[in-house]
Amino acid sequence: MSLRKLKIGPLLLAFTFLTPGFFAQSAERLFQAALYQEEAEGELDSAIEMYQEILKQFPDQRLISAKAQLHIGLCFEKLGHERAREAYDAVVRDFADQPDIVAEARNRLAEIDRAVSSRGGNPSFRKIQIPGRPDNGVFSPDGRELAFFADGGLWIVPVRGNVSPDIAGEPTRIADVPGGWGSGNLLSWAANGEWIAVNGEFAGEDTVYVVPTSGGEPKLVPLPPRGGHSWSYRVSLSPAGEQLAFSALELGLHEQQTTVDRYIYTVPTDGGAPQRLTFNWSRLPAYSQDGKYIAYVGYREREDWSEDSKRSRFHGDLWIVPAAGGTPVRLETAEGRLRGPVWSPDGRWIAVHNEPGPGNVSREIWLVPASPDVSSQGDPIKIALPRMSVRMLAGWTPQDELGLFMETEQHGALYTVTSSGGKAVQVSPQGIVWYPRWSRDGERIYHRLVVSPQDDGHPEWLFHVPSTGGAAVGVPVHSERRLVSMIPGGGLDISPDGQMIVVTAGQQPYKQEEGVDMWAVPLSSGPPMRLTHDPTVESHPCWSPDGRWIAFTRESPEGDSGAIYMMPSEGGEARPITSPGDDVGPGAIAFSPDGKRIAFFSDQTIKAMPVQGGTPEVLVREIKHGRHSELAFSPSGDRIAFTTGRPYDGEAKVWVAQLDTGSSTELQTGLPADAMYHGFSWSPDGEKIAFVAYTGGKNEFWLMEDFLPLVKTGR
């Protein structure tokens, strides 16, 4: 009887009556027979059956069993079957006592990953229409639903509705989340499907709501200060929802409005002390599906970077760390920054956005092979996106779909319009513009320009354009270390003599003990003058009309909005002019034209405080404001203009209030109805207003498919 016709059953029955010493010999004989089927006859299916019988009948024969399991993977790989990876994984998992065989399995896994990396995919993108068009959300573990936060509550929507695969179903509100928010895609859905974590606030404290998907009261998990950029608020639930991973400042420190010295922690959702897992700069945690590891990202400033360099100032690192504690492993490094991450359901890949420039703009997703010991690492697959994305990935479904939010094409520029409203005129090239400020002679408009990725490393961040329109001209800032003005809170207020601009800025490379300080920057020549020297955060500086004083806001050590301070414009001791009872809210401040009062946002109003102290007066009522909101008196002092909402939502508009009546009117510009506004400045004669507006930039939900191709070596 030839080996091709070999019948396994009778042969194995005969082994039952043989001595244990003969088992090893018989296992080896069966292995050789299976090997002949595999290599000589090419009968791969028969060989697989024989190798599986070895595993079943001879589990104590560790070497033979390990070799059998390895050859099951080799057979599947020759067949082009996806189960090759599963077979090699079993070698690594089950036969640690056979290091040589495990090493071979790891080599095969590495070859598979390299093959996939080199081929890449042929991704397709499909837009899903969701009622209300939310700009945040995370997938359920089965990929059938999307959870998102909107209108003060947590919602769940079927990704595929009853009408079309491209039209989502009807959203269901499953919980109210007082003080909650989901901006930036910072939610988390536990792998068991039973819990969803949402950022929020409870009793004035930073809190995460862990909401049961079946209904009922959420768990409230208070967290230490995280603050700064919204990416610091990304959380992740363990598979059963019993642990929450988050990033925060070192315990005991308070908000410093910076992104350095944050670490990954876990905390029990039923209560307990946080456990610190990392000791390098780290944020954006993500539990693996099995809960064994947490992926996160970190940034390192390049040692060889200079102001004249065209390269990114940062290295972005992707790490994983054991969830129970242990040594972190760096998987990948990129110039620029990485954003995310999310794990594939099988734990083999981690998807991240790549941010090559100074902003949070990404047009590329990287798929990084995930290996706890980096033994099977390969190059990442890099997938270009058809549109810009500034949100986290929504997740990776079992059907190998990636959910992501991409923006409609955006146009941003600086405009001017008459102060009574009318047809706006674009006066700057397209770009990401902040803080327009009219020169005192009315001939130029200064502004901060966020340079495009290809211009990263440009030493200039301060620019001006002619007030009648033209090209942007850089203003060199002659500092020993590069200054980077804050967003929000940078200020850019011009001195009454028109010679200097005051800004709040950090120095690069950043040093935590220096904080973010105020600087007076000459507009002609000479080095900037540092006005404050402490680790606190100063924001929204503005010059008094007589040029003798600079007012600004300073956060309290607890990270609250803090108070308004004044200091001599040449530097010196700062004194507070408000008290905690005055309730200074986030947003800009402004001197009145006579210099006797300072206006500020407070509890949905605009108030004015006498500079010598006293009781603030309410100027405008029933408005919305936030950290990006700005305000300014008209040169005549009879009106005050202000912005509402965030710069990237539908409520970001410019309003002009008559101070004698308190009534507000939206500034009409003739731009599309969905235009979003941020930042403005009165012309010196009060006849015009310069402002920044963006059209487009609306977030839409997309599915990316076919990005991991089926290849002959598995996937």
ABEGO torsion letter per residue (X at the ends): XBAAABBAAAAAAAAAABBAAAAAAAAAAAAAAAAAAAAAAGBAAAAAAAAAAAAAABAABAAAAAAAAAAAAAAAAAAGBAAAAAAAAAAAAAAAABAAAAAAAAAAAAAAAAAAAAAEBBBBBBBBBBBGGBABEBBBAAGABBBBBBGGBBBBBBABBAABAABBBBBBBABBBBGBBABGGABBBBAAGABBBBBBBBGGBBBBBBBBAAEEBBBBBBBBBAEEBAAAABBBBBAAGABBBBBBBBBGBBBAGBABGBBBBBBBAAEEBBBBABABBBBGBBBBAAGABBBBBBBBBBAABBAABABBABBBBBBBBBAAEEBBBBABBBBEBBBOBBBBAAGABBBBBBBABABABBABBBBBBBBAAGAABBBBBBBBBABBBABBBAEBBAAGBBBBBBBBBBBBBBBBBBAAEEBBBBABBBEBBBGBBBBAAGABBBBBBBBBAAABGBABABBBBBAAEEBBBBBBBBBABBBBBBOBGAGGBBBAAGABBBBBBBBOBBBAAAEBBBBBBBAABEBBBBABBBABBBBGBBBBAAGABBBBBBBBAAGBAEBBBBBBAAEEBBBBABBAAAGBBBEBBBBBAAGABBBBBBGGBBBBBBAAEEBBBBABBGBBBBAABBBBBBAAGABBBBBBEBAABAABBBBBBBAAAGBBBBBBAGBBAABBBBEBBBBAAGABBBBBBBBEGBBBBBBBBGABBBBAAEX
